Amino acid sequence: MSTGQLLQQCLRLFPRVKVDVAIESWLFAVGLLEHHYAQLHRSKRCWSWRYIDELLADRNAFFFNNMPPHGAETAPVTTKDDLRLRLEQWINRAVISEPLWVKMTSGTTGPPTSVVQTADFQFDNLFLRPLRALEAIGLSAEPECVILALTDNPDCEDVMWPNPWGGAVIQICINELVQADIEKLWGIIDIVRPKLITTKPSLLSALAALDGFGFSGLPGAAVLVSGANFTSAQRLHYRALLGVPIVEAYGLTEVGLMAVSCSCGCGLKVDQDVLVEVLDSDGVPVAPGEIGQLVITSLRNRALPLIRYATGDLARLGLNNAQCDSGDAVHILELAGRELRPFRSVEGRPISAARFHALFTAFPILEFQLTQKSIDCWQLDVEVADGAVIDAQAMRLWVEQRVGTPLNILVRFCIVDTKKGKFQRYQCLVTQ
């Protein structure tokens, strides 16, 4: 199927699909990747502080205001607030003349933050890293294949990104509670036969529902799940339902996909071009196996090179970091503080927290915390911007519309404390 035919089929089912070709930028990105890939993405050694310093020393590639004077290892930890409030200090001025994109973070652990991206970084994230996730579990995929990215964030658009080889990434926004969306999802999967479906745990039930339309799996394909903790029991359950391998992954908007589940089952295998630290509250490395805050160093996005960046997640490094059972010398990561449990509808179906991120733009607020205490009882704590006046009933109706059913919602206007431990903007206290 040609790219044009693929687009026609997508438009038939999802009329809002837009095409983001950016072909000149993609060709530019391919050239950059060919030049930099051996150094930045295919290094067979785990990165070290010395290697980071060697790369940063190339002022033609990296030049920004916060260059650590005594080496990257001594740099202070950077937070999401640093990027949100002082982004210009972290921009790499060496790439200002290149094509650049701006993408917003999800807003799960703080107000959404702008992330500036280079063409090669976006190209790599869209088309190549998902395919390397397949390779990590022993599956092969050609660049001309189709990747279907499912989201339930209503602020996202339906988009198709064709790649230079004839394949594409197709992003589709669905509401798993709407039967018509499930039917359209079946239609597009049946037509494009994606090699990989990327999604989050809360949308796996939508894929499982496709059995009702005669869909029984995609031979040779896989599902990549990220965005929340995903247990082994869940992985086995959905693999049996869908009939395809389930790959757990961890990534950030700031650095892209950076860890995927190892084929030997020992945990999440961290990409070798990402340096990871797990620190205590005083910034001291914890012992392997102990839980601390996950701090990463990555130069793969040349527009926004991150040195000792606090992800906002808690994790532990595996005791077997030196070598996993697959024979690779890797860092093995286990997430301990990214347990973003989906909310539950009255029917018991999962509702992703992504539906509620737009509260920041719908109302003049500084912060909020949404808690589901029971199936139909919710609490919304809201910190209002200075001088703003908000109608509590309007907020209740906004949440109800996102859930799709009338609810008992208590709205409290108060200071939302984000400093105590791992702040959880979304909390579901309903038994899963």
Residue, then its C-alpha position, 0 to 999 in steps of 0.5 A: m500500500s502506497t503512502g497516498q493509499l494509506l492516507q486515503q484509508c485513514l481519512r475514511l475512518f478518521p476524517r480529522v487526520k492531518v499529514d505532517v510531511a516535513i520532508e525537507s526536515w526529514l531528509f535533513a534529519v537522515g543526513l544528521l543521523e548518518h553523521h552522528y549515529a555511530q557516535l551518539h546512538r550505536s555506541k556499544r559501551c555504556w556511557s561514562w562521565r568522561y565520554i559525556d565530557e568529551l562530547l560536550a567539549d565539541r563546541n560546534a555541537f554543544f554550546f549552552n549557558n549552563m555548561p558545567p565548568h568542572g565536568a558533567e558529573t559535578a553539575p547540579v541536578t536539573t529539575k522540570d521547574d528549571l526547564r519550565l521557568r528558565l528554558e532559555q538557559w538550557i537551549n543549545r545555541a549551536v543548533i538555533s539555525e536548524p529546523l526545530w520543534v516544540k513539544m509539551t510534556s504530559g503534565t503528569t508530575g507538574p504543569p506541562t513543560s516546553v521541550v525543544q527538539t531537533a529534527d534528528f531527535q524527532f525523526d529518531n523518536l518517531f521512526l527508529r527507536p520504536l523499531r529498536a524496541l522490537e529488536a530488543i525482544g527478538l522481533s524484526a521490522e523494516p523501516e517501511c512498516v506502519i506504527l500505530a500510536l494510540t492515545d486517549n488525550p483529547d488534546c492530541e490530534d490525529v496525525m500521520w507522519p510518513n517516513p522516507w522509506g514508504g512507512a508511517v507513524i499514525q497517531i490516533c486519539i480514541n475514547e475507549l468508552v465510546q463504541a464507535d471509536i472501538e469500531k474505527l480502531w478495528g477498521i484502521i488496524d485491519i487496513v494498515r496491519p501495523k507492525l507495532i502498536t504503541t499505547k498505555p496500559s489504560l488503552l489495552s482494554a480497547l485493543a482487547a475489545l477488538d475480539g468482538f469484531g473478529f480481530s484475533g491478533l497481528p501475526g509478527a507484530a507487538v504492542l509497546v506499553s509505556g506511561a505507567n507501571f505495568t505488572s508481569a501479571q498484566r503483561l501475561h493477561y493481555r498477551a493471552l488476550l491479544g495474541v501478540p508480545i507485549v513490550e514494556a517501555y519507559g521514556l520521557t518527552e525530554v529524551g524519548l524512549m530510553a528503556v525497554s523490557c529485556s528479553c530475559g525478563c530481568g527488568l527494563k534495559v536502559d539504552q546505552d546512550v543514557l547515563v542513569e543515577v538513582l539518588d537519595s533526598d540529599g543527592v547521594p547515590v543509593a546502593p543497587g536495589e534501593i529506591g531513590q529519585l531517577v536522574i538521567t544524563s542524555l545528549r541525544n536531543r541536541a537542542l536540549p542536552l540534559i545533564r543530571y536531569a531529575t525525571g520526577d520518577l522513583a526507581r531502583l537499579g538492578l543488582n545485576n547491572a554488570q550483565c543481564d542474562s541476555g549477555d549484554a552489559v547494561h543498566i537494569l532499571e525497575l520503576a518504583g514511583r511511576e505507578l499512575r493507576p488509571f481511574r475507573s468508570v462506573e462500568g469498571r473500565p480504565i480511564s486514563a489520567a491524560r484526559f484531565h491534563a487540559l485542566f491547566t488550559a481550561f481554567p486559570i489555575l496553578e496546580f491541581q490534584l484529582t482523586q477518585k475515592s470510589i466509583d462515583c465519588w471524586q475530589l478535585d483540589v485546585e490552586v487558583a492563579d492570583g486574582a482569578v475567580i473560578d466557578a466550582q460547578a463549571m469544573r465539576l461539569w468539565v470533569e464529568q464530561r471527560v469521564g462521560t457520566p454524572l459524578n459526585i465531585l467535591v471541588r476544594f480551592c486550596i494550596v496544592d502541596t507538591k513538595k511532599g515526597k512523590f507528588q501524584r496529581y492523579q490518585c485512584l483509590v478504587t480497587q483495581 
